[in-house]
Amino acid sequence: MDKKKQAITMIKNKMSSNSYMSYKEIAEITGYHPKYILKLKKEIIDGVVTIEHGNKNKKSPFALNDEEVQKIISLYSRSHVSIRKFCKFYSKRSYSCIYKILKENGLLD
């Protein structure tokens, strides 16, 4: 069972008097901090508790868009410089980021 689901179930049991464990014991069993257990309790009372993280399935705001990837690929394929010099020229992204894009698209050995 997922830790958060287990914690929610244990808190609900405690709130309905089906369990005599303290919130500290629930925290120790689930591995959460006691303050987080109390936060979960408040969310259960307010009816806003969620199992899934709020940022799940969202793209990072720092992720490369397809246009920039294509721009990097076309610029590098037209150039005849080393990847180090190309990274200095295209200074918007890090060496590792550019290297990964070029490697995935078969432009590097």
Number of C-alpha atoms within 10 A of each C-alpha: 6 9 13 17 13 14 23 22 12 22 24 16 14 17 14 9 10 11 12 10 13 13 20 15 12 20 19 12 13 19 13 15 14 17 12 13 22 15 13 19 20 13 14 16 12 9 9 9 14 13 10 8 7 8 8 7 7 7 9 8 7 6 7 13 9 9 9 10 15 12 11 18 17 11 13 19 12 8 10 10 11 9 16 12 12 17 20 12 9 15 11 9 12 11 16 10 11 22 16 11 17 19 11 10 11 9 12 11 5
